Amino acid sequence: MAQENTTAAFNAVLKRLTRVQAECQSIISEQLTFNTKEELLFYKVPLEQLHRVNQFTLTFVMQQRCLLALKRSYEHTAYLIGVEQGRYDCVVAKINDTLLLRTAIDSELIFPHFVYLSKVWCNLTHYFNHIVELNKLREQLEQLVSHEMDACARKTIDEIRLLGEHIKKPEQRSFLDRMAVLNQYNTDGNFCSMAQADIKEFCCLTLTLTNGLLLPAHVLRKLCMNLDIKFGFRDETYARIAELWFERFIKSFRQAIFNSANLALVLKLDDVLIAREMQPLPVPPPKTRDFNAQTEMVITNDLRPANWINVTWNAWDYHRETIHLAEIRKRQTHDTQTKLSYGKRNAQNQAYNSRQHK
């Protein structure tokens, strides 16, 4: 009974959000006229007024996605409850068969069934508590976007419809002019990160030309062959225009998305942007590097009196010592007439008596 009430509550609130969201997108579609042959955009009500209704659409879309996530979690938990109930019934039937027509039963035969039954009961308790928490979250979401917001959205829709009836001559803008407006913004967003974006639900060309107005998409088209990204469009003519003006369309589309926090949330780019901001800054390579080498005959940090002879603080002392050693090197003899070459064999270990010893 509780599961049926939970399912009915989820379905009722999702149906309400879908209906109000459709009403908001319908009034935007009524006020916009796209001439795809002449590539012109006509609108009576200023786009700033239409963005008021678009804010309601963004709110309802985000609430609907949160409720759908809760509903998927509930359905998974309900499936696990059904599995555990089947196990519970199976164990109870096994215990009843064991106890049937028996007066004395060994504890080792019946006790493991009760142990398994307690585990199944704990799982059921855990899953039912999970459903209770999901219902609490659903109620909190319903309080955040209550029926009063539905009334405000319908009131804004009536105001825009009445304003459009008073304006006789619509404004006219070309597609290129509308895209040029977005080129004034600067963004660091990367187009490759759009591969993770959910851009199939709304018309990308309408979003680009109106700087964020959301209309449902009915056609999917892959415009870039290098990336596996499918864009949503209202019909084939919209997709054809985006394909012909691909470079301008992508640039304006990227700037429209990454300069709006609401669109980043709706298109599920918030995690990508947060991860990009949390990346550490690139560290430039050092201009110098330490090299471990050994320098011979250099005394460092050894100022004992015995070593002060080889230590000096004057660089010219080292120059004078170098010149002195070079002069000694020049005066080194190169004669080959030594005692060994003069004819005395083993001169280094021979001894000769003096003259008075005969």
C-alpha positions in Angstrom: 0.0 0.0 0.0 2.8 2.4 0.9 4.6 1.6 -2.4 1.5 2.3 -4.4 1.0 5.7 -2.7 4.6 6.6 -3.3 4.3 5.7 -7.0 1.1 7.7 -7.3 2.7 10.7 -5.7 5.7 10.6 -8.0 3.5 10.3 -11.1 1.2 13.1 -10.0 3.9 15.7 -9.4 5.8 14.7 -12.6 2.6 15.1 -14.6 2.0 18.5 -13.1 5.5 19.7 -13.9 5.2 18.4 -17.5 2.0 20.3 -18.0 3.2 23.6 -16.6 6.5 23.3 -18.5 4.6 22.7 -21.7 2.5 25.8 -21.1 5.7 28.0 -20.6 7.3 26.7 -23.8 4.1 27.1 -25.7 3.8 30.9 -25.0 7.5 31.3 -26.1 6.8 29.5 -29.3 3.8 31.6 -30.0 5.8 34.9 -29.6 8.7 33.8 -31.8 8.5 33.3 -35.6 11.5 31.8 -37.4 11.8 32.4 -41.2 14.3 29.8 -42.2 14.2 30.7 -45.9 15.2 34.4 -45.4 17.0 33.6 -42.1 15.0 36.1 -40.1 13.7 36.1 -36.5 10.4 38.0 -35.7 9.1 38.7 -32.2 6.5 41.1 -30.8 7.2 40.8 -27.1 10.8 41.8 -26.2 13.1 38.8 -25.5 13.7 40.1 -22.0 10.0 39.5 -21.2 10.2 36.1 -22.7 13.1 35.3 -20.4 10.8 35.8 -17.5 8.8 32.8 -18.6 12.0 30.9 -19.4 13.1 31.2 -15.8 10.0 29.2 -14.8 10.8 26.6 -17.5 14.4 26.2 -16.1 13.0 25.8 -12.6 10.5 23.2 -13.6 13.0 21.3 -15.7 15.5 21.1 -12.8 12.8 19.9 -10.4 11.6 17.4 -12.9 15.1 16.0 -13.2 15.6 15.8 -9.5 12.2 14.0 -9.1 13.1 11.6 -11.9 16.4 10.7 -10.2 14.5 10.1 -6.9 11.9 8.0 -8.8 14.6 5.8 -10.4 16.2 5.3 -7.0 12.7 4.4 -5.6 12.1 1.9 -8.4 15.4 0.2 -7.8 14.7 0.0 -4.1 11.2 -1.4 -4.8 12.8 -4.1 -7.0 15.1 -5.0 -4.2 12.2 -5.2 -1.8 10.4 -7.6 -4.1 13.5 -9.8 -4.3 13.8 -9.8 -0.5 10.1 -10.6 -0.1 10.5 -13.6 -2.3 13.5 -14.8 -0.3 11.5 -14.2 2.9 8.5 -16.3 1.6 10.9 -19.0 0.5 12.6 -19.3 3.9 9.3 -19.3 5.7 7.9 -22.1 3.5 11.1 -24.1 4.1 10.8 -23.7 7.9 7.1 -24.8 7.7 8.0 -27.8 5.7 10.7 -28.7 8.2 8.4 -28.4 11.2 5.5 -30.2 9.5 4.6 -33.5 11.2 7.7 -33.4 13.5 7.8 -33.4 17.2 11.6 -33.2 17.8 14.0 -31.4 15.5 17.7 -30.9 15.8 18.7 -27.3 16.4 21.4 -27.5 13.7 18.8 -28.3 11.1 16.4 -25.4 11.8 18.7 -22.7 13.3 20.4 -21.7 10.0 17.0 -20.9 8.5 16.2 -18.5 11.2 19.7 -16.8 10.9 19.1 -16.3 7.2 15.5 -15.1 7.9 16.9 -12.4 10.3 19.3 -11.2 7.5 16.4 -10.9 5.0 14.4 -9.0 7.6 17.2 -6.6 8.2 17.5 -6.0 4.5 13.8 -5.3 4.2 13.9 -2.8 7.1 16.8 -1.0 5.4 15.0 -0.8 2.1 11.8 0.4 3.7 13.7 3.1 5.5 15.2 4.2 2.2 11.8 4.6 0.7 10.8 6.7 3.7 13.8 9.0 3.1 13.0 9.2 -0.6 9.4 10.4 0.3 10.9 13.0 2.6 13.1 14.3 -0.2 10.1 14.3 -2.6 8.1 16.4 -0.2 10.9 18.9 0.3 11.2 19.3 -3.5 7.4 19.9 -3.7 7.7 22.6 -1.1 10.5 24.4 -2.9 8.4 24.5 -6.2 4.9 24.6 -4.9 1.5 25.3 -6.6 2.0 29.0 -5.9 4.8 29.0 -8.4 2.5 27.4 -10.9 0.1 30.2 -10.4 2.9 32.8 -10.9 4.0 31.1 -14.1 0.4 31.2 -15.5 0.0 34.8 -14.5 3.2 35.7 -16.3 2.0 33.8 -19.4 -1.2 35.8 -19.4 0.7 39.1 -19.1 2.9 38.2 -22.1 0.0 37.0 -24.2 -1.8 40.3 -23.5 1.3 42.3 -24.2 1.7 40.5 -27.5 -1.8 41.3 -28.6 -1.2 45.1 -28.1 1.9 45.1 -30.2 1.0 45.2 -33.9 4.4 45.4 -35.6 6.9 42.7 -34.7 10.6 43.3 -34.4 12.8 41.8 -37.1 16.4 40.5 -36.7 18.6 38.4 -38.9 20.2 35.2 -37.6 23.7 36.7 -38.1 22.8 39.8 -36.1 21.6 37.7 -33.2 24.7 35.5 -33.3 26.9 38.7 -33.4 25.3 39.8 -30.1 26.8 36.8 -28.3 30.2 37.4 -29.8 30.6 40.3 -27.4 31.0 37.9 -24.5 34.2 36.1 -23.5 34.3 32.6 -22.2 36.9 29.9 -21.4 34.6 27.0 -22.0 35.8 24.3 -24.3 33.6 22.9 -27.0 34.9 19.4 -26.3 33.4 19.4 -22.9 29.9 19.6 -24.5 30.3 15.9 -25.2 29.1 15.4 -21.7 26.3 17.9 -22.0 22.6 16.9 -22.4 21.9 19.1 -25.5 19.4 16.7 -27.1 16.3 17.8 -25.2 16.1 21.4 -26.4 16.5 23.2 -29.8 20.1 24.4 -30.0 19.5 26.9 -32.7 16.7 28.6 -30.9 18.8 28.7 -27.7 21.6 30.4 -29.6 19.5 33.0 -31.5 17.5 34.0 -28.4 20.4 33.7 -25.9 18.9 30.9 -23.8 15.2 30.5 -24.5 14.3 26.8 -24.3 12.0 25.1 -26.8 11.6 21.3 -27.2 13.6 19.5 -29.8 12.2 16.9 -32.2 15.2 16.1 -34.4 18.7 15.0 -33.6 21.6 15.8 -35.8 25.3 15.1 -35.6 27.0 18.2 -37.0 30.7 17.5 -36.1 32.3 14.3 -37.5 35.3 14.5 -35.2 33.2 14.5 -32.0 30.3 12.1 -31.1 27.9 14.9 -30.2 24.3 15.1 -31.3 22.4 18.4 -31.2 18.6 18.8 -30.8 16.6 20.9 -33.3 12.9 21.6 -33.8 12.9 20.3 -37.4 15.3 19.6 -40.3 15.4 23.2 -41.5 16.9 24.3 -38.2 19.5 21.6 -38.4 20.3 22.5 -42.0 21.0 26.2 -41.0 23.2 25.1 -38.1 25.1 22.8 -40.4 25.7 25.5 -43.0 26.8 28.0 -40.4 28.6 25.5 -38.2 31.6 27.7 -37.1 29.4 30.7 -36.2 26.8 28.5 -34.7 29.2 26.7 -32.4 30.9 29.8 -31.3 27.7 31.6 -30.4 26.2 28.4 -28.9 29.2 27.9 -26.7 29.1 31.5 -25.4 25.4 31.3 -24.7 25.9 28.2 -22.6 29.1 29.0 -20.7 27.9 32.6 -19.8 24.7 31.4 -18.1 24.8 29.5 -14.9 21.2 28.3 -15.4 22.0 26.8 -18.8 25.1 25.1 -17.4 22.9 23.4 -14.7 20.2 22.4 -17.1 22.6 21.0 -19.6 24.5 19.1 -16.9 27.8 21.0 -17.3 28.2 22.1 -13.7 30.5 19.2 -12.8 32.7 19.9 -15.9 33.0 23.5 -15.0 33.8 22.8 -11.3 36.4 20.2 -12.3 38.0 22.7 -14.6 38.2 25.4 -11.9 39.6 22.9 -9.4 42.5 21.9 -11.6 45.9 23.2 -10.4 47.5 25.9 -12.4 50.3 24.8 -14.8 53.7 25.2 -13.3 56.4 26.5 -15.7 59.6 24.5 -16.0 62.5 25.9 -13.9 65.1 27.9 -15.8 67.9 26.3 -13.8 68.4 22.8 -12.4 70.6 21.4 -9.7 73.3 19.1 -10.8 75.2 16.8 -8.4 78.9 17.0 -9.3 82.2 16.8 -7.4 84.8 19.5 -7.6 88.3 18.3 -6.6 90.5 20.1 -4.2 87.9 22.5 -2.9 87.5 23.0 0.8 84.0 24.0 1.9 82.9 24.9 5.4 86.2 23.8 6.8 87.8 26.7 8.6 90.1 24.9 10.9 93.5 26.6 11.5 95.3 23.7 9.6 93.3 24.4 6.5 93.5 28.2 6.5 96.7 28.1 4.4 94.7 27.0 1.3 91.8 29.4 2.0 91.8 33.0 0.8 89.1 35.5 0.1 91.0 37.3 -2.6 90.4 36.0 -6.2 93.7 37.6 -7.3 95.6 35.3 -4.9 94.4 32.3 -7.0 95.5 34.1 -10.2 99.0 34.7 -8.8 99.2 31.1 -7.6 98.1 29.8 -11.1 100.9 31.9 -12.8 103.5 30.7 -10.3 102.6 27.0 -11.0 102.7 27.7 -14.7 106.3 29.1 -14.4 107.4 26.1 -12.4 105.9 23.9 -15.2 107.9 25.7 -17.8 111.2 25.1 -16.0 110.7 21.3 -15.7 113.6 19.4 -17.3 113.0 16.8 -20.1 116.5 15.2 -20.1 116.7 11.5 -20.7 120.3 11.1 -19.3 119.5 9.6 -15.9 121.4 7.1 -13.8 119.5 4.2 -15.4 120.2 5.3 -18.9 123.9 6.1 -18.1 124.7 2.4 -17.8 124.3 1.6 -14.2 121.9 -1.3 -13.8 119.8 -1.4 -10.7 121.1 1.9 -9.6 118.3 2.3 -7.2 119.4 -0.7 -5.0 123.2 -0.8 -5.5 125.7 0.3 -2.9 129.3 1.4 -3.6 132.2 1.5 -1.1 134.0 4.7 -0.6 137.7 5.1 -1.6 139.3 4.5 1.8 137.8 1.0 1.9 140.0 -1.1 -0.3 
